[in-house]
Amino acid sequence: MVGQLLLLTPLCLLYRGVSGQPHPTLGASAEEAASIQGVRGSSVELACGSRPAPLVVFWSFTPLGSLIPHPVAVTNGAESKVEAGASALGAVSLQNSSLVLRELREGARGHFLCQALHVAGGQLHATYSYLALAVLVPVSKPQVRLSDPSPVEGTSVVATCAVREGTEPVTFAWQHQAPQGSWEALVGVTKRLLHLDPVNRTHLGWYMCSAHNAVNRLNSEGAFLDVIYGPDNPVITVEPPGFIEEGFWASEREEVTLNCLAASNPPSHYAWLRDHTQVHAGPTYIIASAGRTHTGLYTCLAHNSRLDSRTQTTVRLTIYYPPEGRPSCAVLPTLGAVTFVCAWPGGLPAAQLQWEGPQGTGPTAPSNVTWSRAATELPNSSVFTCTGQHPALALPALCRITLWEPLLSPTCWTTGTIRDQFIMLRCEWPGGEPPAVLSWLDGQQQPLGGSSSSLAVHLLQAQEDLTGREFTCRGTHPLRVPDPHCRLQLEAPQLAVAEPQVSVLEGGEAWLGCALLGGMPPAQLLWLGPQRRQVESGTSGYTLHPEGAQLHLRIRDADPARHRGTYQCVALNALGNSSQSVLLEVLRYPAPPNVTISRLTYGRHRREVQLQWAIDGPGNWTGFLVQRRARVPGPGAGAWETAASDIEPESRGRRLGGLDPGVLYAFRILALNHRTAGYPSEVKIPADPPFSAYPAVLGAAGTGMVVATVASLLVFQYAARHPETFPRLGQLLVPTEQSHQIRALREGPEAQAGIETAPTTPSSGPAQESTDAPVNVTTTVTATP
C-alpha cells in the first residue's frame, strides 16, 4: 500500500492541484527560486521549506536549458526512494525532507523543486520550494609555457600561464626568482601572457604563475628561463691583494690565488697563460707557494661554448721576497767611541734599515747602515734598535743591542790537557755589550799571545819549574774604568784522608774518605785497591761518590778475601801527584754453637722427612741451614745441596718435601751467625716410621669368627628341618677348626696358607641307616686381614 502511495503521489503533485490550488509554472519557479552554490566534488544540502515534517516529499530537477522536470527522490517519512537516473547529479540521498548531494557533479547545475504534502486543520495542503543550484568548478593546476626556454640576450620571449578548466572569471599573477635570490612578485602583470621583449640577463631564473577564481587558487611549478649571454671582459683579482703601478705583487712562499670572472651563460670556460704559455685551466689559478720564478704576465681567456665567443684580460704579477733571516746588529769598540753596525742584505726590493737610540734616531739606508757614538755619551744599559722594513713582511724585523758592562771581574782557572802534557790557562769574563777584551800576562806583565773577547785561552807545556809561578788575566771594556784583572799561581796537589784505618764486620758497609787540599791546575782524585789497581764504581761491591773536592769510596757486603787490605787515595795534576793510605780490616762474626739431629724419620710414601734438632752449648746464631745429598751406589757420595735455608733461629724442627722415594738420602744441619757457619752436625739417614698393622689383623679375625658362627647356625637349622636330604656326614669339628683360624691370624698371612678343611669320616654302621640320624657338618672359615 505504501509503495503504491509513493508511486501515485508524484503524479498527483505534478499534474493536479491540491485544495483547489493551481500547479506552478516553470516561469514562476525561476523567478521565485533561491540561489545556492556548490563546488564540484563536494557536498550540498537542499532544504525543503521550514514547516513541520510533511506526510510526503517529492524532489524533481530541471536542467538548464530544459523545461522538463525529472524526478529525483520521494519519501513519506517511513521510507524513501531515489531515482536511478539521479546519479548524474552526484551521490543523492534524503535526510528527513532535505535533499543531500555528495560528490557534486556539473550535471547538477539547474533548478530543483521540492513538493511537500502537509495536514493542517484536517485538510491536506501542498507547499513548493524552488532552488537554483550553481555548480562551481575549481581552477586546475596552471602550467607555465615558454616560447623559448633558452633565448639569446636581446631576443623576445612570451610566457603563458595555461589553465585547463575553472569557473570564470579567472585571475592570474606572476612571480620571478633569480638563481641566487628569492621569489619576487611581478607587480602589474595579471594576464595569462607575460611578454619579455627584449629579454636580458636579469630575466634569467624561475617563473611561476598562479590562477584563482571564486573557488580556489593554485600555483604552477616553476619554469626556468635560461638566457644565453656573454662572456664579458674578464675581471682578474689577486688574493692576498697587493697593488703596484705595474699590476699586482705577492710575497714569496705564501699562497697566491688568481681569480678570473667573466659574466656568461652558460658559464665561461677559462684558461690561464703565463708569458703566453698555458699553466692552468679553470677560473681559479692557485700558486701554492709563490717563488721568484712566478713573476711575469698572466692572461685569463674566457670562452662561451654556446655562442662561441671569447674575451681576455692580462695583468703583471711580481713576487716580493724579503732578505734572509733577520737584521744583524753588532757593536764594535773603538778608541773612545762605539760603532753600531746593522746589515740585512738581499731581498726584492731591498729592506730599509734605521738605527734608533735613547737620544733619537739615526741614519736610514737600504741593506746596510752604520752609526758611531762617543763612549762618554753612552750610559750603562743604553738600548739601540735597528728596524728593518720590507713590503713582504707584515711586521718589521728588529734587532737590538743593549750596552752594559760585564758583571764582577774576570775569572781565572787552569786545566790539564792531553795526558797532562800541557797546562791550559783559561780566563773568562762573560757578558757585556760589546764583549770585554781579555789577554794573559806573565809575572813580568808581558803579554802571552794575543787578546780575545770574553774568553782567553793560553797553553803552557807542563814543566816542574812552573810550580809557584804567577799569571795575570787583564780585561778591558769601554764602560769599565779602570781595567779589572785576575791572577793564579800554579802548584802541585795536596790531599788528606778522613781516617787512616777503618774496621768493619763481614757483610757490613765501609766508607773511605779523601779530600783535596790544594793544587793548580785542579787535580784528579782516584782510589787504588789492595792489589794497587784503580777502583771502578759498580764492580766488586765498590761505589765512588765524588762531592766537590772530596772522593768517598763505599764498600758494600765487605768480604775479608776480597776487600781487606791497604787502599790508596791518589791526586794527580800536570805538575805532580800526591797519595795517602787507608787500612781496611774486615772482621768475622763469632762461630755459632754446634747442632745435633735428634730425630729424622720418613713421612708417607717416603716423599718427605720430619727433621728435629738441638743446640749444643752457648753462643749466638741467626738461623740454620739444612743440607742433603743422595747416596748413590758405588764408592763416594753425591754433592751436598741446600734442602732448607732462612730458618728462624727459634725453630727446632722442619718438614722437608720433594724427595724421590727410590733414592736414599743423607741429611746434616749447620747453625749460622750472619755469614759465619758452624760445624756441620753428624750425617744421618732418615728412619722408617714404626709398623702398626696388628690392630687390623685382630679386627679381621673377630669378623671371621662372627661369620663362621652365623653360617654354622644356618646349616644346623636347615639340616634339622630337612633330615631326608643329608646322610650321615661325620662329626662336627668346629672348636678344632676355630683354634686353627685364631692361630693363623696371629702367625700372619703365611700361616693361613696351611689351614685346610677337616675331612669327613663316614660311619661304620650298617648299610641301611635311619634317615633320622643327626648330620655332622664341618665348616672352615678363613679370615684375611
Stockholm file with secondary structure:
# STOCKHOLM 1.0

chainA/1-785         MVGQLLLLTPLCLLYRGVSGQPHPTLGASAEEAASIQGVRGSSVELACGSRPAPLVVFWSFTPLGSLIPHPVAVTNGAESKVEAGASALGAVSLQNSSLVLRELREGARGHFLCQALHVAGGQLHATYSYLALAVLVPVSKPQVRLSDPSPVEGTSVVATCAVREGTEPVTFAWQHQAPQGSWEALVGVTKRLLHLDPVNRTHLGWYMCSAHNAVNRLNSEGAFLDVIYGPDNPVITVEPPGFIEEGFWASEREEVTLNCLAASNPPSHYAWLRDHTQVHAGPTYIIASAGRTHTGLYTCLAHNSRLDSRTQTTVRLTIYYPPEGRPSCAVLPTLGAVTFVCAWPGGLPAAQLQWEGPQGTGPTAPSNVTWSRAATELPNSSVFTCTGQHPALALPALCRITLWEPLLSPTCWTTGTIRDQFIMLRCEWPGGEPPAVLSWLDGQQQPLGGSSSSLAVHLLQAQEDLTGREFTCRGTHPLRVPDPHCRLQLEAPQLAVAEPQVSVLEGGEAWLGCALLGGMPPAQLLWLGPQRRQVESGTSGYTLHPEGAQLHLRIRDADPARHRGTYQCVALNALGNSSQSVLLEVLRYPAPPNVTISRLTYGRHRREVQLQWAIDGPGNWTGFLVQRRARVPGPGAGAWETAASDIEPESRGRRLGGLDPGVLYAFRILALNHRTAGYPSEVKIPADPPFSAYPAVLGAAGTGMVVATVASLLVFQYAARHPETFPRLGQLLVPTEQSHQIRALREGPEAQAGIETAPTTPSSGPAQESTDAPVNVTTTVTATP
#=GR chainA/1-785 SS CHHHHHHHHHHHHHHSCSTTCCCCCHHHHHHHCEEEEEETTSCEEECCCSSSCCSEEEEEEEETTCCCCEEEEEECSSCEEECGGGGGTSEEEEETTEEEEESCCGGGCEEEEEEEEEEETTEEEEEEEEEEEEEECCCCCCEEEESCSSCBTTSCEEEEEECSCCCSCCEEEEEEECTTSCEEECTTCCSSEEEESSCCGGGCEEEEEEEECSSCEEECCCEEECCBBCCCCCEEEEESCCEETTEEEEETTSCEEEEEECCCBSCCEEEEEETTEEEEESSEEEESSCCGGGCEEEEEEEEETTTTEEEEEEEEEEEEBCCSSCCEEEEEEETTEEEEEEECCCTBTTCEEEEEETTEEEEEEESEEEEEEEGGGCCTTEEEEEEEECTTCSSCEEEEEEEBCCSSCCEEEEEEETTTTEEEEEEECCCTBTTCEEEEECTTSCEEEEEEESEEEEEEECCGGGTTCEEEEEEEBTTBSSCCEEEEECEEEEEEESCSEEEEETTCCEEEEEEEEEEESCCEEEEECTTSCBCCTTSTTEEEEEETTEEEEEECSCCHHHHCEEEEEEEEETTEEEEEEEEEEEECCCCCCEEEEEEEEECGGGSCEEEEEEEESSCCCSEEEEEEEECCSSSSCCCCEEEEEEECTTCCEEEECCCCTTSCEEEEEEEEETTEECCCCCCBCCBCCCCCCHHHHHHHHHHHHHHHHHHHHHHHHHHHHCTTTCCCCCCCCHHHHHHHHHHHHHHCHHHHTTCCCCCCCCCCSCSSCCTTSCCCCCCCCCCCC
#=GC SS_cons         CHHHHHHHHHHHHHHSCSTTCCCCCHHHHHHHCEEEEEETTSCEEECCCSSSCCSEEEEEEEETTCCCCEEEEEECSSCEEECGGGGGTSEEEEETTEEEEESCCGGGCEEEEEEEEEEETTEEEEEEEEEEEEEECCCCCCEEEESCSSCBTTSCEEEEEECSCCCSCCEEEEEEECTTSCEEECTTCCSSEEEESSCCGGGCEEEEEEEECSSCEEECCCEEECCBBCCCCCEEEEESCCEETTEEEEETTSCEEEEEECCCBSCCEEEEEETTEEEEESSEEEESSCCGGGCEEEEEEEEETTTTEEEEEEEEEEEEBCCSSCCEEEEEEETTEEEEEEECCCTBTTCEEEEEETTEEEEEEESEEEEEEEGGGCCTTEEEEEEEECTTCSSCEEEEEEEBCCSSCCEEEEEEETTTTEEEEEEECCCTBTTCEEEEECTTSCEEEEEEESEEEEEEECCGGGTTCEEEEEEEBTTBSSCCEEEEECEEEEEEESCSEEEEETTCCEEEEEEEEEEESCCEEEEECTTSCBCCTTSTTEEEEEETTEEEEEECSCCHHHHCEEEEEEEEETTEEEEEEEEEEEECCCCCCEEEEEEEEECGGGSCEEEEEEEESSCCCSEEEEEEEECCSSSSCCCCEEEEEEECTTCCEEEECCCCTTSCEEEEEEEEETTEECCCCCCBCCBCCCCCCHHHHHHHHHHHHHHHHHHHHHHHHHHHHCTTTCCCCCCCCHHHHHHHHHHHHHHCHHHHTTCCCCCCCCCCSCSSCCTTSCCCCCCCCCCCC
//
